[in-house]
């Protein structure tokens, strides 16, 4: 059976062949291995209802690929690259589709990375990125110790590129990474932005409500998943679940162009949605395939 037709999502065959894509299917989820900027043009226009993603943060981690987003020399290039990628996301979204974006921040530094916080040394942070993350970028008037404001810089750039910025949601982490700072509050939040293509878009106000039944507020207190995944920056299933319930219907297609270990796809299938995942790192592609095979079986729904 043709996988593309089975999932209800078309593919530009000429561009697909040229890009040398590798694709597998796990239940109702397509997993595409490759660069998002090259893979997104192979998807048909207006074929996706909802996009939920969290791209690599600038200068923080090394995902072992020369084309990775986040390894740019200066943060301006990082913002420009995301604008270009998400322009393709806008093309593949349906007219009433929504785009949910999580982007992290960091500090401009002249000095060491420390042991914790946004500039912390982590297991997959290579020396190249550590070095870049310890030098104040020559842009935006940044000074040593400045918070770069990266989430909002990305959001405003996307707004200028044609997206409608509808909401910012503060993700309050129940178990944030500890910080030993003594000259500012410890970070325990990240931003999630809701974008649309226009003023008329699908949003299920009843899809997720406050425990009292009230309209969902724009701060979400969410903890990490109980079982840790190999991916160093996987966002919790609950975060993906809320975005999917609010922004799509059963049977709709969910897109994640920076899918990591596949959380968006796993949750989408649990909620009776289809999904397309794009991931550059082959190890994470394999993790996604394994999770999808283990967590959700295609026989759950047809």
N, C-alpha and C positions, 0 to 999 in steps of 0.2 A: 504493500500500500504506500502511496506517496505521502511522506510525512507532512509536507507542507499543506497538502489538501486536507489531510486528516485533522490538522490543528486549525484549519480555517484561516491560515495566514499565507498570503502569496509571497513569491520570491522572484526577484529579477535574475533570471538564469544567466544572462550574459555577464552581469556584474559578479554573480556568484562564482562562475568559472574563473574569471580574471583574478578574483581576490584569493583564490585557493583556500576557501573556507573548509573547515572540518565541522561536521554537525552530527549530533546524535539525538535520539528521542527517548525520553523516559516518561511513560504514561502520556500525559497531556502537556508535557514540557519539552521544548526544543532547547538544547544546549549547544551553543555555537562557540567554537574556539577561535579567537582572533582579536584583532584590534577593533575597538568599537567604531572608530572613524572609518574603517574600511568595511566593516560588516553591516553597519546600519544602512548604507546605500543599497544593499541587496534586498532589503525589506520593502514591501509595497507601501505606497503612500496611503495614509488614513486607514491603516489596518490594525492599529493597536488602540485599546481603550484607555489604558492607564500605564504610566511609567513610574517606577519607584526605584531609586538608586542612591548610592553613596559612593562617589568617586574617591580614589586615593587622595589623601590630604597632601598639600604641597610640602615637599621637603621633609617628610616624616619617616616613611618606610620605603624599603627597597623590595619590589616584588619580582626581582630577577628577570627583567625584560627590558631591552634597550628602548622599546617604544612606550614604556609605561607613562601614564599621566601622573604628575606629581614630582617628576624628576627634572622639570624645567630649571634652567639656570636662574631665572628671575620669576617672581610670582605673577607679573603681568602676563607672561607667556602662558602660565598655567590658566589664568582666567580666560585668555583668548582661545586656548585649546578647548576648554569646556564649552565656551559659547559656540564654537564650530561643531562640536559633537552634538550638543543639545539642539542645534538648528536642525540636524538630521532627525532627532527625536521628535521635534515639532512637525516635521514632514510626515512621519509615520503615524502620528497620533490622529485619531478621528477628530472631526470638528468639535465634538463635545467632550473630548478627552482631557485628562488632567495629568500633571507632572509633579511628583513629590520628590524633593531633593534634600538630602542631608549632606552638609559640608562642614568640616571641622576647621578650627582656627589654630593659630600658633603665634609665637612671640618672635620678634626680630631680636637677634642676640649677637653680641660680640663676646664670645667666650664659650664655655663648656655647655654640654647638653644637660648635665645633671642626671639624676637617677630616676626621676619621675616627672609627670606632667606632660604638656604638649611637646616639649623638646627632649623628652626622655630617651635614653638609650634603650632600645628594645631588641629582641633577638634577631629580627630581620632588618635592622637598620644598618646599612653598610656605611663604610667610612666616607664615601663620596657624599651621601646625603647628610650625614652628621656634620661634615665640614661646611656644606652649603647652609645648613640650618643654624650655624654658629656665626654667620656673618650677616650683618644688617644689609638687606637688599637696597640698592640705590633706586628707589622709586617711592611714590606716594608720601614723600617727606618722612619716611620711617626713621626712627631713632632707636638706639639701643634700649631694649626692654619694652618697646612698643608692642601692644597687641595689634596684630596686622588687620583684624577685621575682615578676614578672608570670606566668611560666609556672605556678608552683606555686599562685598565688592563683586562677588560672583552673581548674587541676586540682582544687583543694579545693572550689571552688564547684560544679563539675560533680559531684563526689563527693557533696556535700550535696544535690544536686538529683536523685540517684537512680542515677547511673552507678557502675559498679564499676571502680575504678582498679586495673588489674592489673599495670602495669609502667611504669617510666620508663626511657627509652633515651637515652643521651647520644650525640648526633651530634657526632663529632669532625671538624672541617673540615680537610681537607688543605691548602686554600688559603684561610685566613680573611682577612677584611678587615683590613688593617694598622691598628695603633693606635700613636700616639706617646706613650702614657702613661708616666709615670715613677714613679707611686705605687701601682701595682697590676699584677698580671699581665695581659697582653693576652687578650682574649676569643677563644676558638677553638672554642667548643661551643654547642650549643643542645639543648633538651629535646624529645623525642618521647614522648607518653603513649599507652599502650594502654588503652582502656576497653572494657567489655562491658556488655550489658544485664542479665546475670545471671551466675551461677556456671558455667552450662553454655553454652559457646560454641565456635564452630569456630575451631581454630588448628592449622595444619598444621606440626607439629614438624619434618617432613622437607622442608618447602617451601624452606627455606634453612638451610644448615648452615655451620659454620666450615670453613675449608679442611682442617682435620684430621679433619672428620667429626663433631666434637663439637657439642653443642647450642649454638645461636646465643646469644651473650652480649649483655648490655644496653649495649654501647658499639659504635657503628658508625663506622668511619673512612671517610668518603666525600668525594671531591673534587667539584668542579664539573664540569658537562658540558663536553665539548671545544669545542662551538660555543656561544657566548653567544647568549641569546635577548633580544628587545627588552624583555621584562618585567624590571623591576629586582630582583625578589626571587624568581625561579623556583628551586624546589628541584630537586636533581639527579634524574635518572631512576632512578638506583640506589636512592635512598631510597624512591621510590614502588614500585619493583620488589620490594623486600624486603617491604614491607607487604602488597602484593597477593598475593605468593606465600604468605605466612604466613596471611593472613586470608581467602582465597577459593579457589574451584575454577574450572577452565575453564568458561565459560558464565555465571558469576555476574555480578551487576551491582555495579559500583563507583561510589560517589558522591563528588564533590568540590564542596561548596557555595561555595568560594572558589577557583575553578579557575585564575585568572590566565591564563597563555598555554597551558594545556591539558596540562601534563606528565602528570597522572594519567590522563587519557583516552588519550593516546598510548601510554603504557606498558601500560595495561589492554588495549588492542586488540592490542598486540604479544603479550601473554600470553594471548590468546584469551578475554578477558573482555569484557563489555559495560560501558558507563559512562554516567553522567549528570553533566554538568558545568554548574554555575551560576556566572555571572560578571556583575558589575554594569557593568564598564567595557566599552563597545562596541568599543573598539580591541583589547582583549585577547580579546574574543569572536571578532573577525575573525582575530587571530593564531592562536587555537585551531583555527578552521576551516581555516585555511591549513596549519597543521602536520599536522592529521589527514588532510587530503587528500593531502599530499605524502609523509608518513612511512609511512602504513599504508593499504593499499587493502582495500576490503571483500572483494575476491575471494580474500584469503588464507585465509579460512575461512567456513563457512556454518553 
